[in-house]
Amino acid sequence: MLHSSVIKKQLCYCLLITGPAYGNQRSSSALQFAKAVFHSGHYIQTVFFYQNGVYNANSFTISASDELNLVESWLSLAQTYNVSLHLCVTSALRRGIINMTQSLQFNKLGNNLELGFQLSGLGFLGETLLQCDRLIQF
């Protein structure tokens, strides 16, 4: 008798989000995919927001009362599953997403980077990809 035992490997994912919080389905679909990854026994190390995806970290985003608040949902996912949330710093600056340090550096009033998100460069994304089994872009 042949017995085949299948060993299921736990995969490490990295998500690359290029869609804004609102305006299309990319961010919402990515969030649903992320939850499915964890429910399947795998994990996500990092979610990296790039291009218009940086709008997912704008603390000034106000969702309608009957809509999912994607900014809070990403933060909740990160806290629940210990996922790091990073933004491309160049994409963020071009779209007016800044933290307190940049607010002072560029002499701007206030900041709007939601706490829980971190500004990083593309070099960070490259290093992260070396540690992940799969990169999924939305």
Secondary structure, DSSP 8 states (H G I E B T S, - for coil): -----------EEEEEE-S-SSSSSHHHHHHHHHHHHHHTT-EEEEEEE-GGGGGGGBTT----TTS--HHHHHHHHHHHHT-EEEEEHHHHHHTT---HHHHHHTT-S---B-TTEEEE-HHHHHHHHHH-SEEEE-
